[in-house]
Amino acid sequence: MKPVVAIIGRPNVGKSTLFNRLTRRKDAIVDDMPGVTRDRHYGDVVWDDYAFIAVDTGGFITGDADIFAAHIRSQVEQAVAESDAVVLVLDGKFGLSPFDHDILKWLRTIQTPVFYAVNKIDGPEHEKKLYDFYALGLETLFSLSAEHGYGVSELMDALVKILPKSEDTGDQDGIRVAVVGRPNAGKSSLINRLIGQERMLVTDQPGTTRDAIDTLYQRQGRTYRLIDTAGIRRKSKVDLKLEKFSIIKALQSLDACDVALIVLDTEKGITDQDIKVAGYAYERGCGAIFLANKWDLADAKTLTPGKFTQRLHESARYMQHAPVLTVSALTGLRINKIFPLVDNVYAQYTTRVGTGVLNRIINEATRRTEPPMHKGRRLKFYYTTQISEKPPTFVSFVNYPDAVHFSYQRYLLNQIRSETHLDMIPLRMNFRLRTGKIEFGQWKKNRSKKRSRP
């Protein structure tokens, strides 16, 4: 699972600017939690091939003169508790404030590593603004400009050195299943019903150094690893300060899983947060199953499984391959169908399609619907092969890779789905330029070497 870095600080010191620079995007997932005055942003960061999740926590001050008023302090404490490292952003242009002193005093009491970043320092000539901050007695200050990028690399180089390595459970632990969903969707009841009903609990093993627990269990001779169930099975009262970082756990679980069980609350309907979590599953390329929980509360006269599935697929068009199962953790309705469905999705997720079969499908598809023209010349498909599994990913060698419109790519993937019956998982397809047989032969040789490495 990826480590987590929280970016904290007063309002307007440049936290979001730094966040956007690190994630290289401005459309990070947003968790719109009731009762929180600011959206919380989560995004992936990759630095020198090292990946972690960054959290833009928003400003400390929400109109309350006391920065450590109870509800504000709980937010800060939870952010730090869920993180492997903290970046405190200070305003080099404004200078120190009383709020900064209060924050620094508190940060000195925690065990989590803290990196002090003085923002709005646009170059070496402006570093004289650091004098006030050195008076705080901090060992290391990182001067930077989040807007222009000055000094950011020095901060990142130091940060990734102390972060824990991302965990890889490996296939030897069986099928990796993540249970995700918004608070109160019924994840806890669902897991307890599932494990209790099957009577197959093997052991609870510690996961990360925080509070995650991976549950191993067996069913009909097959081993499953339920990823990151800490908090999911906890029966404590759902509270904002306990649940507000549930999205981070969902992201970590989806990064590590083969199949995601996305739990929806039928009583509350399909929400934006449900769609956002589904979108992250799609981006990660994991298999996914929607579980419409609390189906016993649905009005059979107005809501049928077919209608619910249609609404869900209309809201998340990119997830139309994902099966939908209506269940009830309370009554046990269709609980026994979950793991057989997981098995089916996983079987497709790990499928390898023969090269001969693939090329026959592509040849027939391009014959039936001709590829588009590119500058007066026809797009040609020379050769297609599968380069990886989880999910099945294909590469086609063509004469004009940039000429393949996404609609034609979708058409080809749909043809592969139809012919191979890979209808419950995401598929990926890339296009490469084939300039000659020698280059293509070398590519195949390199691929073979990489796959043969231990």
Buried (B, 14 or more C-beta within 10 A) or exposed (E): BBBBBBBBBBBEBBBBBBBBBBBEEEEBBBBEBEEBEBBBBBBBBEBEEBBBBBBBBBBBBBEEEEBBBEEBBBBBBBBBBBBBBBBBBBBBEBEBBEBBEBBBEBBEEEEBBBBBBBBBBBEEEBBEBBEBBEEBEBEEBBBBBBBBEBBBEBBBEBBBEEBEEBBEBEEEBBBBBBBBBBBEBBBBBBBBBBBEEBEBEEEBEEBBEBBBBBBBBEBEEBBBBBBBBBBBBEEEEEEBBBBBBBBBBBBBBBBBBBBBBBBBBBBEEBBEBBBBBBBBBBEBBBBBBBBBBBBBEBEEEEBEBEEBBEBBBEBBEBBEBBBBBBBBBBEBBBBEEBBEBBBBBBBBBBBEBEEEBBBEBBEEBBEEEEBEEBEEEEBBBBBBBBBBEBBBBBBBBBBBBEBBEEEBBEBBBEBBBEBBEBEBBBBBBEBBEBEEEEEBEEBEEEBEEEEEEE
